[in-house]
Every structure is written in structure tokens, then in C-alpha cells.
């Protein structure tokens, strides 16, 4: 069965009819089946409280979400910080809310990390090593590392023995843990989520550098979405922590609450993009 069909089946509620139906895209920040299960309960909660049918679709690649958002006429998406900044700049989407992580922040940082026993302490020690990135359309998994290496005068094509894209943040972390790469890049929130299941991870990996804080994956909607529907959607998300069922859903979603989000919250992302020498309006995010 095609993956997209499996994902859609996870979100299907038999026998329920709704006046409105929204299609919302998800980026593949982790294994797609884990991602589907994490958002399944959130979608069901929104449907129950807002009376809006939610159809989530997980995309196979980070970068695809911009093209697919336009081509498939999606109503919204939980964009990553960089794809959100791109969508704001190129499609005029409106950010409405984002989750607060279990550590109390509604932001995340990019990490550049190595195994503690690797002997790698700085960029000089990285020369000739293997680098694993996530995707060219991620802040933590590509844009921040490019800004960091540029600041240190490093061209990754010439400096590293090899560099490749893992596709998801958890895969990049596992690549370093398993010795498939010497230097890795990923978001700190995924790092912490994995460490909650395996506390030994923090004893095995050392953080070499971290980015400024950028907004966690937030829900943005198309600019011409009906205002009343937009308000209902936003009100339900922002009120989850004040409702017993909402609190239980948030717990399983691994968040404390949702907070309002605006274009201004993406300012740090635009700054990192500029530091990396990238023109966000013309940037092509195809992995090579």
C-alpha cells in the first residue's frame, strides 16, 4: 500500500461528517510512521472541538512542502522554521500557532554534534571526516551548518571526506551514533526527544556548536483561508492547555501548549539564511 494511503488511513474517522475540511501538510522531521501517530490525536482533537475535518499528509521530503502546498492547494501546513520562512516570503502564508516544547520553550536550536570519543573538538578536527546533514530545506539540518561553516571559511565539498543527507533529524542523529558519520547536524528538540527514550544518547554525543533559537514547527495557513475557520482553528489550539482532554492530547503530542505565532517570530531564521549567503526568494532546495 502506498505510504500516503497508510498515513491517510491513520487519520480517517469513519462515519463522521463535517461542513469544512482542511488539508494540512507535515514535514518529515522523523520516521513518517512515528510522525503520523504523533499528529493523529491532535487532528482528532481539532475535529472534535472545532468541527473541522482535518486531513494530514506527510510529505516524503522537507523541500517538497513548498511546491506541494501550492500544487495541491493545501489549506495549511506545520512548516519547519526555514520552510515556514520560505512560505511566508514566497506564498504569503500566515503563521497562527506553534507548540511549546516540554522544556518550556516554543523554539529550537540547531546542533552540530560528534561522538564524545571521536577526538573531534572543533572545526580543525573535522577536516577529512564524514558529515551528515538532514535536508537542504531545514534550518537545523542544513542552513545553520552552512552559515557556521561559512563563518569558519569551510567549503564542505572540499573540507569533508564525504557529506550526505539523512532525510530526517532522527536519522542524522542515529548516523553519528552508529558510526556512519563523524559529524552530524539536527534540531535540539529531536535530540532531546530521542534522549528521553534513550538517556544514554547525551552521554555518547557532544555538542560542538548550536544555532540561535528559531520557532518550533508552527501551523501556517493560506492567506485566503476563511477568517472564521482560521479563528476556530487558532482558538482550539491556543485553548488546549485549559481543557482536560486537550492536556492529555498535548501530553501525547509531547508539548505543553500552543502559543500565538506571527511573521516576526521568523526573524532569526531570516538572519541565519542571510549569514549562509542564501537568497530565500530564489533558493533551490534539491539535495545533491
C-alpha distance (Angstrom), angle and dihedral (degrees) to the residues before:
residue distance angle dihedral
X1 . . .
X2 3.81 . .
X3 3.80 113.5 .
X4 3.80 94.0 -122.8
X5 3.81 89.9 56.0
X6 3.80 91.3 50.4
X7 3.80 90.3 50.7
X8 3.79 93.1 47.8
X9 3.80 90.7 50.1
X10 3.79 89.4 56.2
X11 3.80 89.6 59.3
X12 3.82 98.8 41.4
X13 3.79 117.1 113.1
X14 3.79 109.0 -164.1
X15 3.76 120.5 -134.7
X16 3.81 97.8 10.9
X17 3.80 121.4 120.6
X18 3.81 126.5 -164.0
X19 3.78 134.3 -169.5
X20 3.80 91.3 -138.0
X21 3.78 131.4 35.9
X22 3.79 125.5 -167.0
X23 3.79 127.6 -165.1
X24 3.79 111.8 -149.0
X25 3.79 125.4 -173.7
X26 3.79 126.0 -140.2
X27 3.79 127.8 -158.9
X28 3.83 117.7 -132.1
X29 3.82 98.6 -113.5
X30 3.80 90.1 152.5
X31 3.80 140.5 5.0
X32 3.82 104.5 -35.4
X33 3.81 95.5 -128.1
X34 3.81 91.4 52.1
X35 3.80 88.0 46.2
X36 3.81 91.7 51.3
X37 3.80 93.0 49.5
X38 3.82 91.9 48.0
X39 3.82 93.2 54.6
X40 3.81 96.5 37.4
X41 3.81 95.0 82.3
X42 3.80 92.4 42.2
X43 3.80 89.9 55.2
X44 3.79 92.1 48.3
X45 3.80 91.1 50.4
X46 3.81 92.7 50.9
X47 3.80 90.6 48.5
X48 3.80 91.9 51.9
X49 3.81 97.1 45.0
X50 3.80 101.5 35.2
X51 3.79 100.1 31.6
X52 3.79 90.2 -129.2
X53 3.80 121.9 129.2
X54 3.81 109.5 -126.9
X55 3.80 121.1 -154.3
X56 3.79 112.3 -173.3
X57 3.77 121.0 -163.3
X58 3.80 121.7 -169.7
X59 3.77 113.2 -148.4
X60 3.81 121.9 -140.8
X61 3.81 93.6 -130.6
X62 3.80 136.6 30.4
X63 3.80 94.5 -127.6
X64 3.80 93.2 50.0
X65 3.78 91.5 70.5
X66 3.82 93.9 76.7
X67 3.81 95.3 49.5
X68 3.80 93.3 39.1
X69 3.81 91.9 47.1
X70 3.79 88.4 60.3
X71 3.80 99.7 35.1
X72 3.82 96.1 45.7
X73 3.82 93.0 40.2
X74 3.80 92.3 -127.2
X75 3.78 118.2 -169.3
X76 3.78 95.1 -141.5
X77 3.77 146.1 -22.3
X78 3.77 140.8 -152.2
X79 3.78 92.8 -121.1
X80 3.78 124.3 -167.2
X81 3.80 114.4 -120.0
X82 3.81 94.3 -94.3
X83 3.80 97.4 39.8
X84 3.81 86.9 46.0
X85 3.80 91.0 53.0
X86 3.83 89.9 48.0
X87 3.81 92.2 48.7
X88 3.80 91.5 48.3
X89 3.79 91.2 50.3
X90 3.81 99.2 41.2
X91 3.84 104.5 27.8
X92 3.79 104.4 24.4
X93 3.81 94.5 -124.6
X94 3.80 117.1 172.8
X95 3.84 119.9 -127.7
X96 3.82 110.9 -140.7
X97 3.82 110.0 167.2
X98 3.79 144.9 -6.2
X99 3.83 133.8 -169.8
X100 3.78 126.3 -102.1
X101 3.80 109.6 -128.6
X102 3.80 122.8 -125.8
X103 3.82 88.9 -101.8
X104 3.81 88.9 63.3
X105 3.81 97.4 -104.7
X106 3.80 128.1 115.6
X107 3.79 89.7 -157.2
X108 3.77 138.2 65.9
X109 3.77 137.4 -152.0
X110 3.76 132.2 -138.9
X111 3.80 116.0 -117.4
X112 3.79 129.4 -154.9
X113 3.80 105.4 -161.7
X114 3.80 145.4 171.5
X115 3.78 137.1 -173.6
X116 3.78 110.8 -81.8
X117 3.79 92.1 -126.4
X118 3.83 93.8 49.5
X119 3.79 95.6 93.2
X120 3.82 89.8 -128.6
X121 3.80 111.3 134.5
X122 3.81 103.8 153.8
X123 3.80 144.2 -1.2
X124 3.81 92.2 -75.4
X125 3.82 89.0 62.1
X126 3.81 91.0 51.0
X127 3.82 95.3 66.5
X128 3.80 111.3 119.9
X129 3.82 93.1 8.5
X130 3.82 130.7 121.1
X131 3.81 118.2 -96.6
X132 3.81 124.9 -159.6
X133 3.81 119.7 -161.0
X134 3.81 129.0 178.7
X135 3.82 111.2 -135.3
X136 3.79 135.2 -35.6
X137 3.82 89.5 -115.6
X138 3.82 96.8 59.6
X139 3.79 128.7 94.1
X140 3.80 97.1 -150.1
X141 3.79 96.5 32.5
X142 3.81 98.9 48.3
X143 3.84 120.9 -13.6
X144 3.82 96.1 59.4
X145 3.84 93.7 44.0
X146 3.81 89.4 50.4
X147 3.81 90.6 51.5
X148 3.81 90.2 46.5
X149 3.80 95.2 49.0
X150 3.80 91.8 43.7
X151 3.81 89.4 54.6
X152 3.81 88.1 54.1
X153 3.80 93.0 47.5
X154 3.80 93.8 -111.1
X155 3.81 126.2 148.2
X156 3.81 103.2 -162.3
X157 3.82 92.5 -152.0
X158 3.80 91.1 61.7
X159 3.81 101.7 27.9
X160 3.79 102.5 52.4
X161 3.77 126.6 59.2
X162 3.79 88.0 -135.0
X163 3.79 139.0 -7.7
X164 3.78 128.0 -171.0
X165 3.82 143.0 163.7
X166 3.80 120.5 -106.4
X167 3.83 94.4 -167.3
X168 3.81 96.9 -135.0
X169 3.80 135.0 45.8
X170 3.80 94.7 -120.3
X171 3.81 90.4 51.1
X172 3.82 90.8 52.6
X173 3.81 91.2 51.0
X174 3.79 91.7 47.7
X175 3.81 90.8 49.0
X176 3.81 90.7 62.5
X177 3.80 93.3 41.2
X178 3.81 90.3 52.0
X179 3.81 94.5 45.7
X180 3.80 95.2 -112.5
X181 3.81 89.4 122.1
X182 3.80 134.7 19.5
X183 3.81 99.4 -149.3
X184 3.79 124.6 34.9
X185 3.80 139.0 -173.9
X186 3.82 126.2 -154.9
X187 3.79 143.8 133.0
X188 3.80 118.2 -77.3
X189 3.81 93.5 -131.8
X190 3.82 91.1 61.6
X191 3.81 89.0 44.0
X192 3.82 89.3 54.8
X193 3.81 93.5 43.2
X194 3.79 91.2 54.4
X195 3.82 91.1 44.5
X196 3.82 90.6 56.0
X197 3.81 88.0 61.4
X198 3.80 93.5 39.5
X199 3.84 111.7 24.2
X200 3.80 89.4 -175.2
X201 3.81 90.1 74.4
X202 3.80 92.2 78.7
X203 3.79 89.8 52.4
X204 3.80 91.5 51.5
X205 3.82 101.1 45.7
X206 3.82 131.7 59.4
X207 3.81 123.7 -157.5
X208 3.82 112.0 -129.4
X209 3.82 97.7 179.0
X210 3.78 140.1 -4.5
X211 3.80 133.2 -158.2
X212 3.80 129.9 -127.7
X213 3.79 113.0 -86.2
X214 3.80 116.9 -83.5
X215 3.84 129.2 -176.1
X216 3.80 117.5 -79.4
X217 3.80 117.8 -116.1
X218 3.78 103.0 -58.6
X219 3.77 135.5 -169.9
X220 3.79 113.0 -108.3
X221 3.81 123.0 -179.7
X222 3.78 132.7 -156.6
X223 3.78 113.1 -87.6
X224 3.80 94.7 -117.9
X225 3.81 97.2 49.1
X226 3.81 111.6 134.0
X227 3.83 107.6 -86.5
X228 3.81 94.5 -135.3
X229 3.81 92.6 51.9
X230 3.80 90.2 46.4
X231 3.81 90.3 52.8
X232 3.81 93.5 48.9
X233 3.79 90.9 49.4
X234 3.79 93.0 48.2
X235 3.81 94.1 44.4
X236 3.81 92.4 52.3
X237 3.82 93.0 50.6
X238 3.81 94.2 45.4
X239 3.80 92.0 47.5
X240 3.81 98.6 49.2
X241 3.81 95.0 98.8
X242 3.81 90.8 55.7
X243 3.81 93.6 56.9
X244 3.84 125.6 72.4
X245 3.80 93.5 -136.7
X246 3.78 89.8 43.9
X247 3.81 91.7 52.8
X248 3.80 90.6 52.3
X249 3.80 90.9 49.0
X250 3.81 90.7 48.8
X251 3.80 90.3 51.0
X252 3.80 91.2 55.9
X253 3.81 90.0 43.3
X254 3.82 87.1 53.9
X255 3.78 96.0 -121.9
X256 3.82 136.9 111.9
X257 3.79 98.4 -143.5
X258 3.80 143.7 -43.5
X259 3.81 122.4 -94.9
X260 3.83 131.6 -162.3
X261 3.80 114.8 -90.5
X262 3.80 131.8 -161.2
X263 3.79 138.1 179.8
X264 3.81 89.9 -96.9
X265 3.82 90.2 65.4
X266 3.82 87.6 68.1
X267 3.82 93.5 60.0
X268 3.86 93.3 103.5
X269 3.82 88.9 54.1
X270 3.80 92.3 53.7
X271 3.82 88.3 49.6
X272 3.83 92.9 52.8
X273 3.81 90.4 46.5
X274 3.80 89.7 53.6
X275 3.83 90.9 48.6
X276 3.81 89.1 53.4
X277 3.80 90.1 54.2
X278 3.79 93.9 -116.4
X279 3.81 126.7 145.9
X280 3.80 101.4 -144.8
X281 3.82 93.1 -159.9
X282 3.82 94.4 58.8
X283 3.82 101.2 24.9
X284 3.79 115.4 133.7
X285 3.77 112.1 -152.7
X286 3.81 102.3 -166.4
X287 3.81 110.0 136.9
X288 3.79 117.7 -123.0
